[in-house]
Amino acid sequence: MLTPAFELSQDPDFLTVAIRVPYARASEFDVYFEGADFKFYAKPYFLRLTLPGRVVENGNEQGSYDADKETPGEHFEGLNMLTALLAPRKPRTARPLVEEIGASEEVVEDDDGEFDWEIEQTPYEEEPESPLSPQCSYGFGNSRAGVVRRLQDELSDVIDIKDPDSTPAAVRRQKRLAAELAKFDPDHYLADFFEDEAVEQILKYNPWWNDPYSEMMACLGKSRQPESHAALVSFSEEEKYQLRKFVNKSFLLDKRARRQVCYGLIDILLAYCYETCVTEGERNVESSWNLRKLSATLCWFETWNDIHEILVSFGRRVLCYPLYRHFKLVTKAYRDVIKILQLGKSAVLKCLLDIHKIFQENDPAYILNDLYISDYCVWIQKAKSKKLSALAEALREVPLTKGQLGLELEELEAAALLVQEEEAAGSAAGSPSDSGASGSSDSEDSASEQDERAERQCVPGDSPRGPFLESSAPLPAGGEAGLGSAMDQGALLAAPREPAGRRPLIEELSDHLRTTLQVSTSQGADARSHRRTQD
């Protein structure tokens, strides 16, 4: 038999059950309902529901069947919890395998009426060498043991704890804390702390639960009935299909196990809120890794003693493992979980269905659905709304600071800020010296350029009078006059040029011309006297 797709809705007087049975013959189907029991059969479909209230048949049989409420105006709770409405499987034995006698209301979380449940049995294999202790259990409500030993190869890439079947809870915690300290990177944390543009952009994202939460607060402001809050969160067709695939069952949990289930739910929701915000609701290949890495419940099979331990663990793992490591993301996830819990079990169930889908599409991580998420999806549908509200209030009263994480974040930030201030002060003090040095270097350059120009002016070949002297003054042939003239020329050539502006250039040129003429005249007289002596 196939379970058809169905939906339930209501108004103050009528309950409507919409059932989709494609390819079924409309003339061959049976509908039966009496009290809280509803049955539908149309080959090959069969549906049996246990309603949260009682209905009566009104005699209208026209293709669509409407049922009147036995008590007009009564509000049925949990009509969107499709798995909880499905009738649980009957035990194959004539009597239940286990019966509770004299159970108090604190132990029984479901309705006060009788209910049937079935225990999934697995063959027991005795292991005398390494007997399992209660501390080595894990899974939903610490109800599993020995699973990882059989699936060690597949779970090695999913969880961080090695051999959890023989590792007590206290040893798991010690190993987890040591692994977090070894993984913490101060440089990565400080980079996200000072360069937080991407983090600020993430914090602006508006997740899907913000709008229903705002509507709920508006309803509370108008003093509306709390029953209307369930309609704020709706499920898609895919999510409804997921709900129909779950098997309805009851969980026999003692007080300690119920507390562990609630604590584990907070830890898983914190990881989910972080993943939703950093990806802005768009899942990617890293979503499965982020969810299980940030939740110590899923990654280390951790058990908790109070809510503060959960917040500290989540804060440490956010600052050690994912891409964005900022304390503001921790506080945002903390506030978002409070909103989800206040919205009720419909919002919590929607989150769990999303997590279940992410793990189901990841090959190794789907085992976490069998250990935790699937049971959470069934359990939350039967949880009391008052319990979730009390859990949200308890979470709100627990503060979390950076100093409680044990990573010395405040000291690290103070040291980094001090270094930053010293660098800023050094750069500010170095600016005037740099400008003075640049000014002195500029003056030195200008002075050197003036010296080069002066040297070029003193070099004969470069001065205005140098070429004229070299071309006009012949070498002295001898005689005192010639020697004196040569010495005058040498003194003239060696004499430095007077500064410009003291003596006009035309006067210097006239002196040079006069000296040159005197040298030439004396040489001509010597030559004539030599010819007379020969004659």
PABA-435997 format. One record per residue (C-alpha): x, y, z; residue in three letters. Coordinates in steps of 0.02 Angstrom, whole numbers, plus 50000, padded with zeros to 5 digits. Example, Ala and Ser with C-alpha at 12.3 -4.5 7.8 and 13.67 -1.06 7.14 Angstrom:
! residues 2
506154977550390ALA
506844994750357SER
//
This chain:
! residues 535
500005000050000MET
500545017749961LEU
500325032450078THR
499545046549976PRO
499965064949988ALA
498775073850103PHE
498465090350189GLU
497345095950330LEU
496525112650360SER
495145118950471GLN
493935132750510ASP
492935135050670PRO
491645121750619ASP
492435110150489PHE
493985099750465LEU
494565097350285THR
495685082850232VAL
496375084950055ALA
497065068649984ILE
497925067049814ARG
497745049949736VAL
498285050749553PRO
497765036349438TYR
496525029749567ALA
494725026149518ARG
493625039149599ALA
492165027049606SER
493125014349710GLU
493685021949872PHE
493155020750053ASP
493185033950187VAL
492915030450370TYR
493065042350516PHE
492425041350691GLU
493025051250840GLY
494895054050818ALA
495125039850692ASP
495145043450505PHE
495405030350368LYS
495465031750180PHE
495695017950051TYR
495795019149862ALA
496825005449782LYS
498345005949792PRO
498265020149921TYR
497895018450105PHE
497915032250235LEU
497565031150420ARG
497655046450532LEU
497495049150718THR
496725066450734LEU
497135078050879PRO
495255080550908GLY
493605071750875ARG
492525073450720VAL
490795067250668VAL
490085063150496GLU
488775074950429ASN
488065063350296GLY
488655073350147ASN
489355060550022GLU
489715069749860GLN
491455065849802GLY
492185077749931SER
491935072650109TYR
491725085750244ASP
491755081450426ALA
490955092150560ASP
491905094950720LYS
491115086450867GLU
491405102350968THR
491115117550858PRO
492435130950882GLY
493745118650946GLU
495505121850878HIS
496515106550825PHE
498365108750858GLU
499755101650752GLY
498825098650589LEU
500425102450494ASN
501375088950590MET
501015075850458LEU
502145062350530THR
501335063650700ALA
499615061850621LEU
500085045650533LEU
499535030750636ALA
501005021950719PRO
501385004250672ARG
500544990850775LYS
501634978050864PRO
501634960850789ARG
501394952550957THR
499744951851046ALA
500394962651188ARG
501714976351190PRO
503464970551226LEU
503644983751363VAL
502284991951465GLU
502385006951579GLU
501455005151742ILE
501105020351849GLY
502085032151736ALA
502005050351789SER
501615064851675GLU
503435070151682GLU
504005054351595VAL
502585053151468VAL
502775067551346GLU
501405062451226ASP
499535063851249ASP
498765056351404ASP
497875043151302GLY
498555025951265GLU
499755023951122PHE
500605009751032ASP
502445009350992TRP
503684997050918GLU
505504994350963ILE
506704991250821GLU
507724976150874GLN
509454971450814THR
510364955250849PRO
511444956551004TYR
513244951150989GLU
514124948151152GLU
515854955951166GLU
516624950551331PRO
518304958751299GLU
517634976451280SER
515914977951357PRO
514984993951317LEU
514625005651460SER
513195018251468PRO
514455032451447GLN
514935026051274CYS
513215028251199SER
512755041851076TYR
511415046550951GLY
509685053550987PHE
509425052751175GLY
511045042651191ASN
510075027651129SER
511355020751007ARG
512945010651033ALA
514045000050922GLY
513515008650761VAL
515165017250725VAL
516145001250750ARG
515184993450606ARG
515315009250497LEU
517045015350545GLN
517635016950364ASP
516155027750313GLU
516125038650469LEU
517975042850470SER
517635058050359ASP
516055063150450VAL
516515063950634ILE
518105069150726ASP
517985056950871ILE
518885040650841LYS
518115024850911ASP
516685032851009PRO
516035015751060ASP
517485013851181SER
517795032251222THR
516885039051376PRO
516055055951368ALA
517365064251480ALA
518785058451365VAL
517835064451213ARG
517715081851288ARG
519575082451330GLN
520045077451154LYS
518825090051080ARG
519515104451182LEU
521305099751136ALA
520855098650951ALA
520035115950956GLU
521545123851038LEU
522695116050909ALA
521575122250768LYS
521365140250828PHE
522325152350716ASP
522615169750793PRO
523095177250624ASP
521475171450543HIS
520455178050688TYR
521315195050689LEU
521135196450500ALA
519235194250515ASP
519215205550668PHE
520045220550583PHE
519445217450404GLU
517615213650439ASP
516795220450282GLU
516215202950228ALA
515605199050404VAL
514595215150411GLU
513795210550245GLN
513325193450314ILE
512545201250467LEU
511355211150355LYS
510585195250284TYR
508755192550329ASN
508415173850358PRO
506715166150328TRP
506235165550512TRP
506345184450539ASN
504705188350450ASP
503655175450545PRO
504455181150707TYR
503995199250671SER
502205194050633GLU
502145183950793MET
502735198750896MET
501435209550810ALA
500095196850856CYS
500675196751036LEU
500595215651035GLY
498785214550980LYS
498385201451114SER
497905188350987ARG
497745170051032GLN
499355159751024PRO
498495146650916GLU
498695158150766SER
500605156950777HIS
500625139650697ALA
500015146950533ALA
501515158450521LEU
502665144450463VAL
502165134550310SER
502935119350228PHE
503335116850045SER
502765101749947GLU
504495094249959GLU
504485096350148GLU
502765088350160LYS
503425073650060TYR
504865072150184GLN
503635071650328LEU
502615057850248ARG
504185047250226LYS
504585047050412PHE
503945032850520VAL
502875038450664ASN
503525031550828LYS
503595036051010SER
505145038651114PHE
505315032051290LEU
506495044651368LEU
506905047351550ASP
507225064451624LYS
509085064351587ARG
508835058451408ALA
507515071851376ARG
508725085051439ARG
510085078651323GLN
508875079151176VAL
508425097351212CYS
510255102351234TYR
510755093451074GLY
509345102350982LEU
510055119351034ILE
511795114450976ASP
511175108450807ILE
510095123950781LEU
511565135350819LEU
512585127150681ALA
511095128350563TYR
510835147050596CYS
512675150650564TYR
512665140650401GLU
511065149150341THR
511755166550371CYS
513495164350296VAL
512785156250139THR
511285168150136GLU
510125153250118GLY
511005146549963GLU
511675129150003ARG
513345123749931ASN
514545109149943VAL
515235115550109GLU
513535116450195SER
513595098550258SER
515375101050323TRP
514915117250412ASN
513405109550498LEU
514275094450569ARG
515915103650607LYS
515115117550707LEU
514005105850807SER
514985095950936ALA
513435085050956THR
513595078850777LEU
515495079350762CYS
516055073050932TRP
514455064750998PHE
514575077151141GLU
513385076851289THR
512975092451390TRP
512665097151570ASN
511975114651544ASP
511635127651409ILE
513195137651446HIS
514295123051392GLU
513385122651225ILE
513665141051192LEU
515505140151238VAL
515785125151126SER
514885133250979PHE
515835149651001GLY
517515140751004ARG
517125130550850ARG
516525145850752VAL
518195154250788LEU
519225138750743CYS
518495130150589TYR
517425139450461PRO
517925152650335LEU
517185167450430TYR
517785168050610ARG
517015182550703HIS
516185183650873PHE
514745193750800LYS
514225178350701LEU
514135168650864VAL
512975181250945THR
511895182350789LYS
511635163450785ALA
511245163950972TYR
509865176950945ARG
509165167750793ASP
508975151350889VAL
507965160451022ILE
506805166950885LYS
506585149650809ILE
506175141750977LEU
504905155451014GLN
504065152450846LEU
503655134850902GLY
503905117350839LYS
503385121450660SER
504905132750639ALA
506045120250726VAL
505385106250615LEU
505685116650459LYS
507515118950511CYS
507715100450547LEU
506975095750378LEU
508235107050292ASP
509665099050389ILE
508995081850346HIS
508975086150162LYS
510765092850166ILE
511425077150250PHE
510395065750138GLN
511205073149983GLU
512955070850055ASN
513585053050039ASP
514515050550203PRO
513485062650309ALA
511815053850282TYR
512245042450429ILE
511985057250546LEU
510165057250491ASN
509985039450556ASP
510875043650719LEU
510075060550757TYR
509075070850631ILE
507705058550580SER
507245055250761ASP
507275073850798TYR
506065076850653CYS
504835064350727VAL
505075069250909TRP
504845087950883ILE
503125085150808GLN
502515078150974LYS
503475090151087ALA
502495102251193LYS
502515120351137SER
502715125951317LYS
504335116151329LYS
505075125151179LEU
504565141951251SER
505385137551416ALA
506945132051323LEU
507015148751232ALA
506875158251396GLU
508235147651475ALA
509365151051326LEU
509015169651335ARG
509575170551517GLU
511305163151481VAL
512575176551430PRO
514135173051327LEU
515725183551321THR
517375181951231LYS
518295178751393GLY
517255163051425GLN
517875154451267LEU
519605151051337GLY
520525157251182LEU
521225173451258GLU
520325183751128LEU
520285199851229GLU
522165199251262GLU
522485195351079LEU
521425209951020GLU
522225221951146ALA
523975217051089ALA
523505219150906ALA
522745236250939LEU
524305241551034LEU
525415236350889VAL
524275245550770GLN
524375261450874GLU
526275260350884GLU
526415258350696GLU
525255273250669ALA
526275283850791ALA
527905278750708GLY
527275283150536SER
526635299950600ALA
528315303950681ALA
529275298550527GLY
528355309950408SER
529255326650459PRO
530975318550458SER
530645311450289ASP
530125328450223SER
531685336650301GLY
532805323450229ALA
532015325550060SER
532235344650075GLY
534085343050122SER
534375330749983SER
533565342849862ASP
534695356949924SER
536205345549909GLU
535715341249732ASP
535525359449686SER
537215363549766ALA
538055349449673SER
537275355549512GLU
537985372949544GLN
539725365549579ASP
539645355749417GLU
539195371449323ARG
540655380749407ALA
541865366749360GLU
541255366849182ARG
541555385749180GLN
543355383449245CYS
543805370349113VAL
544645379448965PRO
543765369748831GLY
542095373648908ASP
542345391948955SER
541945406148834PRO
543755411348825ARG
544585394348820GLY
544445390548634PRO
545005408048588PHE
546585406548691LEU
547045389548624GLU
546815394348444SER
547575411848453SER
549105409548568ALA
550565400248487PRO
551795390848594LEU
553285401848650PRO
554885398848547ALA
556055405348681GLY
556735421448756GLY
556255430348911GLU
554855438948827ALA
554155422748766GLY
554395414648936LEU
553585429249022GLY
552185428848898SER
551975410248924ALA
551975412449110MET
550685426249091ASP
549645414848984GLN
549825400749112GLY
549365412249253ALA
547915418249150LEU
547355400849110LEU
547575395149289ALA
546715410349365ALA
544975406449417PRO
543545415549339ARG
542855429649443GLU
541065428749489PRO
539865434449357ALA
539235452049376GLY
540865459249445ARG
541735461649276ARG
540925462849106PRO
541355449448981LEU
541855462148848ILE
543245469148961GLU
543965451648988GLU
543975448548801LEU
544885465148768SER
546255460548895ASP
546505443648812HIS
546655451748641LEU
547935464348706ARG
549025450648783THR
548965440248625THR
549525454848518LEU
551015458448631GLN
551615440448622VAL
551475440348433SER
552455456748414THR
553925451048521SER
554055434848424GLN
554115444448258GLY
555535455748323ALA
556605441048377ASP
556425432948208ALA
557025448748114ARG
558555450648228SER
559015432448195HIS
558965434948006ARG
560105450348020ARG
561395440248115THR
561405427047979GLN
561605440147843ASP
//
